[in-house]
Amino acid sequence: MLTTAFSMEVPFFDVDSYRIVWHGNYPKYFEIARCQLLEEIGFPYTKMEETGYFFPVIDLQVRYVKPIVFRQQIKVSAMLKDWEHKLVIDYRIHDAQTGEKLTKARTQQVAVLMPGNITQFQSPQELIDRVTAKLAEVRR
């Protein structure tokens, strides 16, 4: 399984008046992790676009396990679960110091061939090839 993670301190502008991360900011954290994962695979959004595809998010599921608060050190991880027919990525947010699970989520994205805006039911071969190569590299 391909996984990546980053750590950060929760900034003030991400929290509400109770100093808890506003629920609408979580997708931003997932996007940062997703971009990092796609970069490590070698198929970032810019490469997707160069090959004629967009990958819009078609589904987002979030389970808010425990609140994340201002100045908390968190670790956000992204794990690639499926890539052959659509991109399915699972996310976890943990407290960076205690390891306590705070949030879990999943996004699904499909390939859309541009400029015709045609939804694909299989991922582009270049994505499949890059994931396969990265998996082989990780297994060595």
C-alpha positions in Angstrom: 0.0 0.0 0.0 1.3 3.5 -0.9 1.2 5.9 2.1 2.4 9.4 2.9 2.1 11.7 5.8 2.9 15.2 7.0 2.8 16.9 10.4 1.6 20.4 11.2 0.5 22.6 14.0 -3.1 23.8 13.8 -3.1 27.5 12.9 -5.5 30.0 14.5 -7.2 30.7 11.2 -8.4 27.1 10.9 -10.4 27.1 14.2 -13.8 28.4 15.2 -14.7 30.5 18.2 -14.3 27.5 20.5 -10.7 27.0 19.2 -11.7 23.8 17.5 -10.9 23.1 13.8 -13.9 24.1 11.8 -15.3 21.0 10.0 -14.9 22.6 6.6 -11.1 22.8 7.0 -10.5 19.1 7.2 -10.8 18.6 3.4 -7.9 21.1 3.1 -5.7 18.8 5.2 -6.8 15.8 3.1 -5.9 17.7 -0.1 -2.4 18.5 1.1 -1.8 14.8 1.9 -3.4 13.7 -1.4 -1.2 16.1 -3.4 1.9 14.8 -1.6 0.9 11.2 -2.3 0.2 11.9 -6.0 3.6 13.7 -6.2 5.4 10.7 -4.7 3.6 8.4 -7.2 4.8 10.7 -10.0 1.4 11.6 -11.2 0.5 15.0 -9.6 -2.5 17.1 -10.8 -0.3 18.9 -13.3 0.7 15.6 -14.9 -2.9 14.5 -15.0 -3.9 17.6 -16.8 -1.0 17.2 -19.3 -2.2 13.7 -20.2 -5.7 15.1 -20.8 -7.5 14.2 -17.5 -9.0 15.9 -14.6 -9.7 13.9 -11.4 -12.6 15.6 -9.5 -13.6 14.4 -6.1 -16.9 12.6 -6.4 -17.3 11.5 -2.8 -15.9 12.6 0.6 -16.7 10.8 3.8 -15.4 12.1 7.1 -15.7 10.7 10.6 -14.8 13.3 13.2 -13.6 11.0 16.1 -12.2 13.7 18.4 -11.9 17.5 18.1 -8.7 19.0 16.8 -7.8 22.2 18.6 -5.7 25.3 18.1 -1.9 24.7 18.2 -2.3 20.9 18.4 0.4 19.0 16.6 -1.2 16.6 14.2 -0.1 14.0 11.7 -2.2 13.7 8.5 -1.7 10.5 6.5 -3.0 9.4 3.1 -3.2 5.8 1.9 -4.0 4.8 -1.7 -6.6 2.1 -1.7 -7.7 1.8 -5.3 -6.4 3.3 -8.6 -7.6 1.0 -11.4 -11.1 2.3 -11.8 -11.0 5.4 -9.6 -8.8 6.9 -7.1 -9.8 5.9 -3.6 -7.7 7.4 -0.8 -8.1 6.9 2.9 -6.9 9.5 5.4 -6.2 9.5 9.1 -5.4 12.4 11.4 -3.6 11.5 14.6 -2.3 13.6 17.5 1.4 13.8 16.6 2.5 13.4 20.2 0.2 10.8 21.6 -0.8 8.9 18.4 -4.5 9.2 19.3 -6.8 8.9 16.3 -8.7 12.1 15.7 -10.3 11.8 12.3 -10.7 9.3 9.5 -11.9 10.0 6.0 -12.0 8.7 2.4 -12.2 10.4 -0.9 -13.1 9.0 -4.3 -12.1 10.6 -7.6 -12.8 9.5 -11.2 -10.9 10.3 -14.3 -12.6 12.8 -16.6 -11.2 13.0 -20.2 -11.0 16.6 -21.2 -11.9 18.8 -23.1 -15.1 16.7 -23.7 -15.8 16.2 -19.9 -16.2 12.5 -20.4 -16.2 10.4 -17.2 -13.9 7.3 -17.5 -14.7 4.0 -15.9 -11.0 3.0 -15.9 -8.0 5.0 -14.8 -5.6 6.2 -17.4 -2.9 3.7 -18.2 -0.2 6.2 -17.2 -1.6 6.4 -13.7 -1.8 2.6 -13.4 1.8 2.2 -14.7 3.1 4.8 -12.2 1.3 3.2 -9.3 2.6 -0.2 -10.3 6.1 1.0 -10.6 5.9 2.8 -7.2 4.5 -0.3 -5.5 7.4 -2.4 -7.0 9.9 0.2 -5.7 8.4 0.1 -2.2 8.5 -3.7 -2.1 12.2 -3.8 -2.8 
